[in-house]
Structures are given as C-alpha cells and as structure tokens.
Amino acid sequence: MTGSAHATVDAANREHTRRASAGSGRALWPTAAVAAAFTLAQLVLVRPGLGLGWDETVYVSQVSGHAPASFFSAPRARGVSLLVAPVAAWSSSTALLRTYLALLSGLALFLALRAWRGLFPVRVLAFGGALFASLWVTLFYGPQAMPNYWVAVAALAAVACFLRAPTDRSALWGLAGSAALMAWMRPVDAVWATAPLLALGLARRNRRALLVLLAGLAAGAAEWVAEAYTSYGGLARRLSDGSAIQGGLGWHFAVVDQLRALGGRTLCRPCTGALPHPLVTLWWWTLPALAALALVVARRGRRPAATVLPLACAATAAFPYLFLIGYAAPRFLLPAYALLAIPVADALAHLATGPRRAQPPDHRPAPGAGGRRPALRPDRRSPRDPARRPDAPPALRPTPDPAPHPRPVLSPSRCPTASPDHRPAPRPPRRPLALVAVGAGLATHLAVQLVVLLHVVGAATAAHDAWGRTAAEMRRRGVRPPCLVTGQEAIPVGFAAGCASAATSGPNANTTEDGIIRTARRTPVATLVPAGSAPPRYARDWPSVPVGAVRLYYVVPGAAS
C-alpha cells in the first residue's frame, strides 16, 4: 500500500511539473508572436533589396570581398562587421544580408523580452515589445548592418538579467552575454547604458552580479581597446579622436535636433530646418509622462525595482545624445526606447484596465509559507505534555485514533482547487472610456510611424539608386577595379563600384592630394564633386561628365583622353 501511494504521488508530481512546463511554454507565445510580426514587417516594409547605406558599407566592407575595406574611424567598433561576416564574407547579395539580419533581430527581440519573464505579466511584455518594434526607427534599423539596435536589445536583456541575478544563477550568463554584446557593438554606449547597474551593484554590494557585468563589458570591449593601441595611438588618443569626429563632446542641447530628426532624417548634421508636424513628435513628448505614471504604478504595486532600473538606464543611455553632441540621428536613442518600452506598456495597461485585483488568499496554508501551523494530533503532542509521560493517569492518556477511512487520491486534473502557484491570476477590470482613448492613440501612433517609415525607405531607395547610377557611369568610363574614388559620397559609391575610397579631409581622412596623384598614375581614379562646385587641384585637367547631382571627374591610366 505504501509503495502504491508513493507511486501515485510521484505520478501526480510528474504530471504537475509537465503541466507547469506546458503553461510556461504557452506563456512565451505572445512575445514570440510579437518577434515574428516584427521580422515579417521588416521584410515587407523595409524590403530586403534596399541597398547598403553609408555607414553600412564601412562595416560590411571590412569582411566583404566585394570591395576594399573602407576607412574605419576611431568611434566605430568591429561588432557589426563580425555580425554580418557569416553572410557578407562569401556573398555580395544585399537581399540575403537583409533577410539574415531581419531574422536575427527578431530572435534577439524575443530573447530580450523572454529575459523579463516573471518581472512583469506576459501581456505587458508583449505589449512593450510591440511598442518598441512598431517605431519606424526600430523597423528601419532592425535589418541594417548598424550597431544601435543591437545595443538596444542587449541593454533590455541586461537589465532584466541583473534584476533576476540574486535569485536565478542562470541569469548571470544572460547578464554576461548581454554586456559583452553591447560593448562589442559600441563600448562607450555600453558604459552609459549600464551605469545605473554598476552603481546599484556597488551600493548593494552585489559582488557576483557586479563582477559578471564588468567581465562581460571587458570581454566585449577587449578588441576595441587592443585596436586602440595597435592602430590609433592608445586608448586616450582613440577616445579623443572619436570625440573630435563627433564634433567635440561637450554641452550641446540636442533635444530639438532629435525632434527634427524624428520626421524621417536618418542623420541631422547640421540639424537645421523646421520641426516636423506635432502629430509626428507627439509620442516622443508623452514618454516622460508615461514614465512618471509607470513609477507610480510600480510603487503602488510594491515592485519599484523592475520599473525604476530600466528607466534609469534609459536616462543614462539617452543623456550623451541629448546633451553632449551637436547633431542628431534617431538611431542614437534606440537603447533608450527599448528600455522605456516595458514600463511605458505597464503604464498604458494601467490606464486602460485599472489596477490589478489582489489574488484571493489560499485557505490551505502550508507550514512555513506564512500560514498558521497545523494543530498537533494527540499522538504527536510535545514530549513535555503530561499525557505523554509514562506515569500519566489513564484519564490523561490519549485514546488511539479510529482507523481512517481510505480516501481516494485525486489526480491533478480532478483536483477541485489548483495549486496556489499556478492558479490563473484574475483579470483586471477594464475602463471602457480609457481603453477607447488608449486604443485610438495607439492606432494614430502606428499610422504616423508607418507614414514616416515609408518616407524614409523611399528616400533611402532614391539615394542608393543615385549611387548605383554613378557607379555604373564610372564603369562605362573605364573606372573599374582596382580603382579609387574620392570626393562627394565616395564611400558608398566606391563600394557599389568595387573601388577603394579615400578622403583628404574630414572624419574619414586617410590620404593626401599627393597620394591621390601618385595613385592616378597607375590605377583608375574618380572624383565626385557637387554640381556647380570647382574640382580639387589634382582633378582640374581630368575629363568630366555630369551624373545626377554630382559631376564625375576621372582618369584612366593608359586610356586615350
């Protein structure tokens, strides 16, 4: 009988574990659906055939055999080049590279949201992921060979793993990997994004999480630091050169510049012109108010850490791009948007549904779980009880219990009450008017994001087509690999033509006029000059032809003029 009873209990426990695992798997479906929709939206709206942008050609050219490597300036890191290497190292297909990055970015978003399980309800995680994924800047840069999206999802995962680290040792691996990915992509951004985590680790003396975070940052930044000494004259020199390329780090109020960029300008430098329509920037202005509401909701729910920490990391990640550089690009704030997404989603859910109802108490408390201790049976009384003493009178001696009636063992499927740990949480009450208002606001927001995204994709397509026409004209004029391109937009045009690129001034300066003249004596050279502008001294006697908004000056050694 005892063996069969234990077998029944073991079977019930196994069934309970299986159902709990199945429930956990089902809980991942909302976030997986968001990640899948994000991937599909990239492939449909941004399109895999979209050509490589200026910065993309720099990163891809480092590992591609299509063209010589472009000049790699001090602020850049090799993370993106290594990320695209599995495709770019053997194929020059832009469509294949875009598809690869879209799939990878969707998987990264799913993993980042999954790291937050248990810290927020699943519906809030899915909602937050949808808010972040639906931004035009997220959709546009998700399939691009650029570092900012990867810093964003890594920062989102790192904060969640840091919060879970004290009670979940497996989260330490996620913390190390996320920190390494951030530093691998952009080391300086990684330090800004994790500054609150480092401060909190020191304040609470959480040595284990702090050491893991520092180890991850060091592992990711190791190559960048080593390259600083081998190619840039030391770490301090590389940081100084990076600051100079970005216009000199100092107090610059770039908030208005970021607002101008939200209208669809991928790079706002110099950032002049009128602000976009207020409807385009309305969502940006609501973020501080929703963040404040998220703090109130978290305080009332007695779970402030899960909200305060991502908001603090979002603030530090955005600070240098709002107040320390004199130009703007929407992609710079992607880490801040990712970290804001879940607290903002929690605030919007609170507006639409109200506070969550408290879960009804369990009427069968277990010892040590906060409930009362069960009363002692007569045969289990304390040894100090007089009834248990050998010389106790018969009146005080306990009477034996009658034989218990056999009670059927209920399987988990027939149990009248579910386990306290797996009872479904009661749904919060809905607020019809607030729900309609939030839904209308979100619908308007999505429509605005779609319009801006289509505008950005159209502008990028036009620019890539212009670069392609210039490269085709160069080939017709005899400028074919091996060759060199200088001047206006030399980097993307040179990559499209399979040529090296060079500049005598600016952030990408890597040669001199005398060096270009020497190169022109043995290989074809093309110089691109804005229409109406004078060519550089070395190209004044070269033949030229107008190509769109530029004039192409070229020389082909050994060919007739």
Summary of the structure (lengths in Angstrom):
residues: 561
radius of gyration: 31.3
end to end distance: 104.1
largest distance: 128.5
contacts: 1742
relative contact order: 0.10
helix: 60%
strand: 5%
